[in-house]
């Protein structure tokens, strides 16, 4: 059994298909499918049921997940310990990503990581379930650190460091009455065609809580596309102000009767010690991206 096979197996667990797993690992799809098949032969069990669309974990596959993650973590700890003896900080840090991070200077943080610790590599993973998916991956050990957007309620066992906050704004056609007024109240959205984002996304969690009575007509997994739809007159959509500012030509309105503040945070699990590399990346993200406080939930 090779550790690389375990890495392929866990990527399939997290991504749901051979293709998505290969993309996340930056290898060809055949390497992942062949590696998983070889692992199944060596273990003498079937880890996945292959359907036409997704990989479904078998009972054996579910039982193998935690030990596989511990094996990879042990590998990383060995590298970390030996690097420490040499006075180096090196190793891979797996970071959960968000679709839009215009609020913070994440690129600047990564540049500082590279300059101070060239032996650190960062692997970004983006969950289709947004922040909620990132939290699940952090809990099961797939991620060392994760970005979280929106609400950070009910995050027991996770330490959350707040980085920045900004309001959600309503994006519309430039001639829309709400844009011309520059303001809206929650009740206005009961009569508007609302462009929503998938459940689990940070913006969706805030809108669900603050404006539950709205007329949702579509869900899209891309805020830029949502803005394009709104700009064309298809409907209206709520996005962080910095995301709206990056796209010109649309109308904007601010909510005056609800607290639509959207925060961006970086988090890590309290049940696993951070590697030296992950701790260094965390410190630099907080330093460069302007932390505003810590919350231990």
N, C-alpha and C positions, 0 to 999 in steps of 0.2 A: 504494500500500500504506500502510495506516495502522497506527500502533503499537498502537492498540486492537484491531485484528484479530489481531495477533500475541499480544496478551494473551489474547484469547478462545481462540486456537489452543493456547497453552500450558496454559491452564486445562483444556481438554479432554484434553490429554495426561496431566495430573496426576490428573484426576478420573474419566475414563473414559466419561462421558456428557455430553450437552449440559445436561441438567437439573442434574446435580451441579456442573458448571462454572459455570452461571449462579448457582446458590446460593452458591458460594464467592466470586463476584465481586459479589453483591448486585445482579444485573440480571435481566431477564426471559429466559426460555429462548430465545425467538424472536430476541433480539438476538445471542446467541451463535451459534446455528445459522446465521443469516443472515450474520453477520460472517465465519464460517469458510467458508461457501459462496462469498462474495465474494472472499475471499483465494485460494481454490482457482482461481477463474476468472481472477484477475489473474496468478497464477503459472503457470497452464496445467497444473496437476498435481492429482492427487487425494491429499489429505493423510491421509484416514481411509477405511477400509472401514466402512460403517454396517451393523451387525448389529441384530438385534431387541433386544439387551440392552446392548451396549457399543460404543464406538468403538475400532476397531483401527487402529493406525498403519500406513500403507503405508511402503515404502522411502523415498519422497519425504518423507513426514511425519517419519520418523526422521532423515533428513538435515537437515531444516529446524529441528529442535528447538534445537540448540546455537546456530546463528546468531540465531535468534529471541530466545533468552535474552540473548545478548550485546547485541542491539539495545535491549532493554528496560533492561538494565543501563547501557548508554551513556546512555540517556535520563535515568536516575536520577542518574548521575554528573554530567551537565550541570546538573540542578537543584541537586544538592548543592554543586557548585562555585560557582554563582551565589549560593546562599544563604550560603555561607561568606564571600563578599565583603561581604555585608550584615551579617555578624556573627550570622547566624541558623543554627539547627540545625533543619532541616525535611525533610520527605519521608516516604514510606511505608516501613515496616519490616514484612516478611513473617515471621511467627513460627509455627513448627510447634507445635501444641497437643497436649495429652494430655487424656484423658477426665476424669480426676480429678486436681486439683492442691491438695487440701485441706492438704497438708503445708506449702505455702509460701503467702505472702501475695501472690499474683500481682496481685490487684485493687489492693492497696496500691501495688505497684510501678508499675502503669499510672497510678494517680492522681498519683504523683510525676512520671512522664514528662509527663503533661498539664500539671502545674503549672509545671515547669521549662522544658519545650519544647513549647508549644502548637502549634507548626507540625509536629510529628511525628504521623503517623497509623499505627496498628498494624493489620495485617491478619492475623488468625489463621487458620491452615489446619490441619485435622485429617485425618490419613491413616487410612483403614480398617485399615491394617496396623500401627497403633500406632507405637511408637518405631522399629521397623525401617523402616517407611514414611517416617517423618520423616527418618531418616538418608539414605535414598535421595534424597529431595527436596532435602535439603541438599547432597548431592554433585552433583546435576545443576543446581543453581543456582536451583531454584524457591523456596527459602527463604533468608532472610538469617541467621536464627537459628532454633534449635529447642530445645524441651524434650525430654528423653529420660528415660524411667523404666526402672529396673532395671539390667541389666548394661551396661557400657560397654567390653567387651572388643573387640579387633580393630576399632578405629576409626582406622585409619591416615589421616593427612591431615586429621583433625578435632581441634580443641581443645575439650576438655570441662571445664567449670567445675562442680564439685559444689556443690549448694545445700543439700540436707538428706538425711537418711536415717532410716528407721524400719523396724520389723519387719513382715513379713506375719503376719497372724493368721488362724486358721481360724474361719470363721463357720458356725454350725450352728443347728438348732432349739434353743430354750432348754432343752429337757429331754434333749438328746442326751448320752450318757455322756461323750463327750470334753469337752463344755462343762461338765458337772458336775465333771469332774476338773480342768478348766482347763488341760490340757496334752495334747500328743500327740507321737508319734514318727512318722517318715516311713512306717514299715511299717504304721501304722494305716490309711493311705489306700488300701492294696491291697484292703481289704474295704469301703470306703465309696463311695457314689455321689458322684463329684467333679464339681463345676461348674467348667469351665475357661473361659479367655478365648482370643481368637484368636491364632494364631501371629504373632509379631512384637511382641505387647504385652510391656511390661516385666515384669509379674507372671508372665506365661506363661513367659518365658525363665528366670526364677529357679526356678519350680516344675519346669520340664522338667529343669533341671540338678540340682536337689537332691532331687526326688521323682519320678524317671522311672517308677517302678513304682506306678502309681495306677490306679484304676478310673474313667476319665472317661466320663461319660454324656451330656454336653451342652457346647457352646460357646456363650457369649453375649457380645455386644459392648457390655455395659453392666454395670458393677460394682454399681450400685445394684439392678438387676434380679437379678443374681446373688445379692446378699444377701437380697433378697425371696424368691427360690427356696429359699435355705438356711434362712431363718427359718420357712418353711412346712413344712419337713421333706423337700423334694424331694431334697436332697443337701447337701454341704458345699463351701465355697469359700474360697480364700485371697486376701485383699485387704490393702492397707496398713492399719495400725492406725487412722490418721486417718479413712479412708473408713468403716471399720467403726464407729468412734465416732460418726459423723454419723447412723447409722441405729440406732434403738433397738429393743429387743425380741428381739434374736437372742442365741444363745449364742456364747461366744468361747473359744478354746483356743490356747495358745502352743506352738510347736514347741520341743522340748528336746534334739533330737539333730541338728539341721541349722541352718546359718546362713541364715536366710530374711530377710536385710536387703535392703530395697528402697530405692534411692537415686533422687533426682530431680536432674537436671542441665540446664544450658543449654549449647548447643554452637554452634560456627560452623566453617566451612571454612577451612583454611589456604591454599587455592589462590586465594582471592579476597579482596581487601581489603574490609573492612567500610566502608560509608558512614559519614559522621559521625553520621547519625541512628541507624543500627544500633548503632554503638559506644556511643552515649549510652544506648540502651535496654538493651544488655548490661550496662553499668556500673550502671544503676539496679536491674535485676533482681538482680544480685549484691549490691548494697548493701542492698536492702530484704528480700530473701528469705534473707539469712544464709548467704553462701558459707562452705564449710568447707575449701576447697582447690581447686587446679587440677590437671588431668591433661592432658598432651599425649600423645596416643596416636599 
